Amino acid sequence: MLIIEKPVLNTRDGKTTVSVQFEMDKQKKELWYSFPNEYENFIVTEQSDAFVVGLLFLGLKTGNDIKINTPISSKLFYSLNHYIIDALCLVNDQYKKIKILPSSLSQTDFNFGNTASTGLSCGIDSLATYFDHNDEVDPYKINYFTFFNVGSHGDHGGENARSIFHERFSNVAAFAKKVNKEVITVDSNLSEILQMKFQETYNLRTISCALLFQKLFKNYYYSSGTRFDHFGFNNAEIADLDMLIIPNLSTESTSFFVSALKYSRIDRTELISQFSETYDHLDVCTHPIRNEREKINCSECYKCQRTMLTLDLLGKLDLYSSVFDVQKFRRNKKKYIGWLLSKKKKLTLDRELINYIKETSERDFQVEFFKLKYILYRKKLNIIRFISK
Ligand SMILES: [Zn+2]
């Protein structure tokens, strides 16, 4: 049994921390989230929705039922029991079906903020979500961005992830200032507690943080890399399940949506490239060492190259020369196309980009030529390696 105690709110040195004690296998631990104290009044401590969602993967992984010594949202409880737990167990056969045992159920709507928010990384998906909601009015208009340290800056947390979180934040804060919005930062020890791969668990981690702010967010948009037709139960690409999981984490106070589902990655790139606010802030890079380089993006990793190629095909790459090394990309472009075409395990986004290359290239044979040239190049490299052994 995993037992979660009542949430406790503490304010010190300009920071507010909300935490719970929990016990599992006779071990007592604390899960905490901290944020600037001007948001203290928007935090739900009357219910433990955020904490049960945050710790759900721990229960599923260890097979412990979760007992909560406070009420939880009646709507969330229903969804967990009827959809979420079963769906997660279906996609990952290592998880065990567990029971959620709250002290009572609540149908209270705590929301008075009547506004919307979304997580901002300044990547393609989050920027597309923002600009796709340009014309909305309250409570669907995005008035706040969130920036959470729950695993996207390092799977298992710790100081390394925390320092990347702070570095990335400076770019996010600069973009938010440009579009005149507030950013709410949340730090947490959830990663250290879960000790699970971020790729398999990111969705509930993010929603767990957003659920703390149910008094502020009437609606919260979750940017996922997928389009409607990518839906599927696939443990290798768990994002394909987000459109089922995320809306089912809604409560009486806050509704969750997976945003920009109508757009492919190429459509999203095209959308954001229409807005000059993105030119100095687009950050797609996954390369962990950031402080030694001049530009935000390394311009060499898989995500950088994919984004630069898409922008290049759209005729927009030069607009982003302050965040990418465009010269370096142009030197490597043919090699990158060759690599992409000859890749054995192609992801959905790879296939989409290949189709777009073919659509925009003058002749198909030119594309095939890149591929052939790349394969010959690899063979040559292997021969050189073999000879020099
Ligand atoms: Zn990169």
Boltz pocket constraint, residues with backbone or C-beta under 6 A from the ligand:
constraints:
  - pocket:
      binder: B
      contacts: [[A, 284], [A, 285], [A, 286], [A, 287], [A, 297], [A, 298], [A, 299], [A, 300], [A, 301], [A, 302], [A, 303], [A, 304], [A, 305]]
      max_distance: 6.0
